[in-house]
């Protein structure tokens, strides 16, 4: 008989500030009796893959209160390319393109990026999430095949190392190069969906944390939740204070600490509606 998760947590894409905000939210909720690390299934996309891996490996999310600091021996990586980023999001927003075709075009752009520093990204990610290896906890990490444009879901049952999978999941073209896994190159899972909540199917309780909810139509997540068919769902979106803390650049390291603190503060408001349903679903 197929076993469905009782409590599922979906952690969505959100850039640097979204990573910090979700880490702060998880820290605040844990202190108030709702430990997202106790979920039966975690689905992580891009920033959500980072925070999901941190929780699944048993690392304390409060350790992400400050952004990871490069060491003196770190390789100097190429800066983000605003022109490439603009092209990517222009393609994704083109209503004349089918989603698969749009992702394939974006993938072509991603494949032009050098794979020279892949292992540097992996080493940094391993340090950030605390392990290169998958934990026993049920964690799904979402990426997109840069050549086919199809969604790929990594888990402990596959061949990809955890840090490699998370690097692939957050590899936004223009910011980071695609990650090579098994001879294929993968890009950000957010190219398929900012949340990928449909992967958390048939849970008794599904908590979806959507850092970019203020930038995406609500219908996208609503459709995914309808497909997932949870017994009950709760969506956590950044409040006005959190959005202000994000600033205008989702990848601003300068806004990491403000975003983390905003997440901790928002947890106080969210805990009231989460605490009882979290306990009831267990």
C-alpha positions in Angstrom: 0.0 0.0 0.0 1.3 3.4 -0.9 2.2 5.6 2.0 1.3 9.3 1.7 3.1 11.9 3.8 1.1 13.2 6.8 2.8 16.7 6.9 4.5 18.1 3.8 6.4 21.4 3.6 7.0 23.1 0.3 9.7 25.7 0.2 9.8 27.9 -2.9 12.2 29.9 -4.9 13.2 33.4 -3.6 16.8 34.3 -4.4 19.3 35.3 -1.7 16.8 37.3 0.3 14.2 34.4 0.1 16.8 32.0 1.4 17.4 34.3 4.4 13.7 34.9 5.0 12.8 31.2 5.0 15.7 30.4 7.3 14.4 33.1 9.7 10.9 31.9 9.4 11.9 28.3 10.2 14.0 29.6 13.1 11.1 31.6 14.5 8.5 28.8 14.0 10.8 26.3 15.7 11.1 28.5 18.8 7.3 28.7 18.9 6.7 24.9 18.7 6.3 24.4 14.9 9.5 22.7 13.7 9.3 22.4 9.9 12.2 19.9 10.1 9.7 17.4 11.5 7.7 17.2 8.2 7.3 13.9 6.5 8.2 15.4 3.2 10.0 18.5 2.1 9.9 19.8 -1.5 12.6 22.5 -2.1 13.0 24.7 -5.2 16.0 26.9 -5.6 16.3 29.0 -2.4 13.8 26.5 -0.9 16.2 23.6 -1.8 18.9 25.3 0.3 16.7 25.8 3.3 15.1 22.4 2.9 18.5 20.7 2.8 19.5 22.7 5.9 16.5 21.4 7.8 16.7 17.9 6.5 20.3 17.4 7.4 19.6 18.6 11.0 21.4 21.9 10.8 19.9 24.7 12.9 18.4 27.3 10.5 19.5 30.1 12.9 23.0 29.4 11.7 21.9 31.2 8.5 21.3 34.4 10.3 24.3 35.9 8.5 25.2 35.2 4.8 28.0 32.7 4.2 31.3 34.4 4.2 33.9 33.6 1.5 37.3 32.6 2.7 40.6 34.0 1.6 41.2 30.9 -0.5 37.9 31.1 -2.4 38.0 31.4 -6.1 36.7 34.7 -7.5 33.6 33.8 -9.4 32.2 35.7 -12.4 29.6 38.3 -11.4 25.9 38.1 -12.3 25.1 39.1 -15.9 22.1 41.5 -15.9 21.6 41.3 -19.6 21.4 37.5 -19.5 19.0 37.6 -16.6 16.8 40.1 -18.5 16.8 37.8 -21.5 15.8 34.8 -19.4 12.8 36.5 -17.7 11.7 38.1 -21.0 11.5 34.6 -22.5 9.7 33.1 -19.6 7.1 36.0 -19.7 6.5 35.6 -23.4 2.8 34.4 -23.7 3.4 33.3 -27.3 5.7 30.6 -26.2 4.6 27.2 -24.8 6.2 26.6 -21.3 8.4 23.8 -22.6 9.6 25.8 -25.5 10.4 28.8 -23.3 12.4 26.6 -20.9 14.3 25.1 -23.8 15.3 28.6 -25.0 16.3 29.6 -21.5 18.3 26.3 -21.3 20.2 27.3 -24.5 21.2 30.5 -22.8 22.2 28.6 -19.6 24.3 26.1 -21.6 26.4 29.0 -23.0 27.7 29.5 -19.4 31.0 27.9 -18.5 31.1 24.8 -16.2 34.6 25.7 -15.1 33.8 26.5 -11.5 31.1 23.9 -10.8 33.0 22.3 -8.0 33.6 25.6 -6.3 29.8 26.1 -6.2 29.4 22.5 -4.8 32.0 23.1 -2.1 30.4 26.3 -1.0 26.9 24.7 -1.0 28.2 21.7 1.0 29.5 24.1 3.6 26.2 26.0 3.7 23.9 23.0 4.0 26.2 21.0 6.2 26.6 17.9 4.1 27.2 16.6 0.6 25.2 13.4 1.4 21.4 12.9 1.5 19.8 12.6 5.0 17.3 9.9 5.8 14.6 12.5 5.9 12.3 12.6 2.8 13.6 15.6 0.7 12.8 16.4 -2.9 15.0 18.9 -4.7 13.7 20.3 -8.0 15.8 21.4 -11.0 15.2 21.6 -14.8 17.2 19.8 -17.5 18.8 22.7 -19.4 18.6 20.9 -22.8 15.1 19.4 -22.7 13.4 22.0 -20.4 11.8 19.2 -18.4 11.6 19.1 -14.7 13.9 16.8 -12.8 13.3 15.8 -9.2 16.3 14.6 -7.2 16.1 12.6 -4.0 18.2 10.3 -1.9 17.2 7.4 -4.1 19.1 8.8 -7.1 22.7 9.1 -8.0 23.1 12.9 -7.5 24.9 14.0 -4.3 22.8 16.3 -2.2 25.1 19.4 -2.6 25.2 18.8 -6.4 21.4 18.6 -6.5 20.9 21.8 -4.5 23.5 23.7 -6.7 21.5 22.6 -9.7 18.2 23.7 -8.2 19.4 27.2 -7.6 21.3 27.6 -10.9 19.5 30.6 -12.3 20.9 31.5 -15.7 22.8 34.7 -15.5 23.5 34.2 -11.9 25.0 30.7 -11.8 26.0 28.2 -14.5 24.0 25.0 -14.8 25.2 22.0 -12.8 26.4 18.8 -14.5 25.0 15.6 -13.0 25.2 12.3 -14.7 26.4 13.9 -18.0 23.4 16.3 -18.1 23.3 19.9 -17.1 20.6 21.3 -14.9 19.3 24.8 -14.1 17.1 26.4 -11.5 14.0 24.5 -10.6 12.1 27.8 -10.5 12.3 27.8 -14.3 9.5 25.2 -14.1 7.6 26.6 -11.1 8.4 28.8 -8.2 7.0 26.3 -5.8 6.4 22.8 -7.4 3.8 22.1 -4.8 2.1 19.5 -6.9 5.0 17.1 -5.9 3.7 17.1 -2.3 0.6 15.0 -3.2 -2.1 13.7 -0.9 -0.6 15.0 2.4 -2.9 15.4 5.4 -1.4 18.9 5.8 0.6 20.8 3.2 2.4 24.0 4.2 3.6 26.0 1.2 6.1 28.8 1.9 6.2 31.1 -1.2 8.8 33.9 -0.9 7.9 35.3 -4.3 4.1 35.3 -3.8 4.0 39.1 -4.3 5.6 38.7 -7.7 3.6 35.7 -9.1 -0.1 35.2 -9.9 -1.8 33.4 -7.1 -3.4 31.1 -9.6 -0.1 29.2 -10.3 0.1 27.9 -6.7 -3.6 27.4 -6.5 -3.5 25.0 -9.4 -0.6 23.1 -7.9 -2.4 22.7 -4.6 -5.5 21.5 -6.4 -3.3 18.9 -8.1 -1.6 17.9 -4.9 -5.0 17.4 -3.1 -3.9 17.8 0.5 -6.4 17.4 3.3 -5.6 20.9 4.4 -3.2 23.5 3.0 -1.7 26.6 4.5 0.2 29.2 2.3 2.8 31.5 3.9 3.6 34.6 1.9 5.9 37.4 2.9 4.1 40.2 4.7 4.6 43.9 4.0 7.5 44.1 6.4 9.2 41.2 4.8 8.7 42.5 1.3 10.3 45.8 2.4 13.2 43.9 3.9 13.8 42.1 0.6 14.4 45.4 -1.2 14.5 45.7 -4.9 17.2 43.1 -5.6 16.3 39.5 -4.6 20.0 38.6 -4.7 21.3 41.3 -2.5 23.6 39.9 0.2 23.3 43.3 1.9 19.6 42.5 2.6 20.3 39.0 4.0 20.2 39.9 7.7 17.1 42.2 7.4 15.3 39.4 5.5 16.2 36.8 8.1 15.0 39.0 10.9 11.8 39.7 9.0 11.2 36.0 8.7 11.7 35.5 12.5 9.2 38.3 13.2 6.6 37.0 10.7 6.8 33.6 12.4 5.1 35.0 15.4 2.1 35.9 13.3 2.1 32.6 11.4 2.5 30.4 14.5 -1.0 31.2 15.7 -2.6 29.6 12.7 0.0 26.8 12.3 0.4 25.4 15.8 -2.9 23.6 16.1 -3.1 22.2 12.5 0.5 21.1 12.8 -0.2 19.1 16.0 -3.6 17.8 14.7 -2.0 16.5 11.5 0.8 14.6 13.4 
